[in-house]
Amino acid sequence: MTKADLIDAIAASAGSSKKDAERALQVVLSTITEKLAAGEKISLIGFGTFEVRERKEKTCINPRTKEKLTAPACKAPVFKAGKALKDAVNK
């Protein structure tokens, strides 16, 4: 499913225009992005949790040259599915 397909599905379910559905989706996505960038955790009960985790620096090997490289430490966004979402997918 693409973003356009998701907008169409939201508009059909909510009985609203595609423009309103696109605006609503954009607000949700930008809010999640802003809060994660600020280091906040977002819990949507029954759906899942978005959070930022620290990744440690690690040593990697370039498969072509066999040269050892160092991947720097970074922050990564993570999503953990909630029980209700897992149950819905597994039915």
N, C-alpha and C positions, 0 to 999 in steps of 0.2 A: 504494500500500500504506500502510495506516495503522499506528500503533503497535500497536493490537490485533491486526491481521493479522500483524505481525512477531512478536509474542509467540506467536500460534498456530503460526506456522511454526517458531519455535525449539523450542517444546514438542514438536511432531510430530517434528522432526529428531532431537532429543536424547532422545526417549522419556521426557520428564519432565512434571511437571504445569505447568499454565499459571501457577500461582503462583510456582513455582521459576524458570520462564523469565522472568516479569516482573521478579522480583528480580534475576536475572542481568543482564538488559538495563538495569535501573535503575542497577546498580553500574557497568556499563561506561560509560553515558552520564554519570553523575555524576563518575566518575574522569577522563574526557576533559575535562569542563567545568572541574574543579578544576585540572588540570595546565595547560590553556590559560590560565586566569585567573592562574596563577603564572608565565606566560611560557614554559612548556616546550613543546617540539616533540614530537609523538607520531608515530612512524613505524611503520606496520604493513606489513612487507615483503610485497609482492605485492598489497596492497590500496591503500594510499595514505598520505599524510602530512597531519596536522592541524597547523596552526601559527597564530600571531597575527601580523598585519602591521600596521604603522603606516600610517594614511592621512593625507595632508597636508591642511591647511586649504585650502579652495577656494571660489571665488566661483560662486554659482548665480543663476539668474533665476527668479522666481516667474512661471509662465506666465500667470496671470490678471492680475496687477497690473503685470507687467514690472519689478517692484522687484528690485534686486540684493540678494542675501543672502549671508552668509558661513557656509559649513558648517564647523564647527570640526574640528580634527584629532581623530582617534579611532583606536582599535584595532579591528581586524576579524578574526574567525576565518575561516580559509581552509582548504579541503581541496583537495589535488592528488592526482588518481588515479594509482595506480601502473601500470606496464606490464601486469602480469597482469590487472588489472581492465579496462584499456582493451581489451586483446586479447579478453577474455571478452565484452565488450559489442559489439565489432565483428565477432564471428563469426556 
